[in-house]
Amino acid sequence: MSRWPVSLIPAIGLLLLAACGYQFRVEGSGPTIGGAKTPASDQPAPRLVIRTLENKSFEPNLETRYTNYLRREFSSGSGAQVVPDSEAADLVMTGQILSVSVPTLSFSLTPTPGTNSTAATTLESRAEVMMVLRIQETRTNKLVWTQTGKGSSEFFVTTDLQLNRVLQNRALEQAGRYIAEDLASRFLMHLESGGLKKPAPEKAPTDTTGKLP
């Protein structure tokens, strides 16, 4: 009977450990991968102020972290120039964290000693976050773009309550980062498709009837 060489056992163990971990999902119509690039616009990058999000979820202290994720992703991948609120800007972004939920993905049933009932033990959960963003022109307050983003990140549940909270917080952070990246990509597509271009003024009709004096 053939056996694995002893020297390969640590490597196999590392591969198995690397296979475990978080899984992330982001819902929404993100950028097309592998498609032809859209020609760059000849318009200057709009100056964008991103204000702190309003947190309407039960999860506290997310608004500052999620706002920072948006500022980072929109600075690098949205086609806009993110500036502080104290500077002049063409656009202003506001938004809300609408909801945070942590549904159970898998569980096990354990018989309760001395009774005929069973107890459910959660094995894996998912952190789900929903957010909405709105961008307006600073001069006219006209709404020029709005999108809803939804992200999720899965995590394993242990018997250690303190560790579970740490894992849940990491999942919430990852979900927020992925939403920010997705929404920045969508705004870039909006810019490149001419979403902020003002329509050309209509020309007055020309009289071509050739009237004689």
Buried (B, 14 or more C-beta within 10 A) or exposed (E): EEEEEEEEEEEEEEEEEEEEEBEBEBBBEBBEEEEEEBEEBEEEEBBBBBEBBEBBBEBEEBBEBBBBBBBBBBBEBBBBBBBEEEEEBBBBBBBBBBBBBBEEBEBEEEEEEEEEEEEEEBEEBBBBBBBBBBBBBBEEEEEBBEBBBBBBBBBBBEEEEEEBEEBBBBBBBBBBBBBBBBBBBBBBBBBBEEEBEEEEEEEEEEEEEEEEE
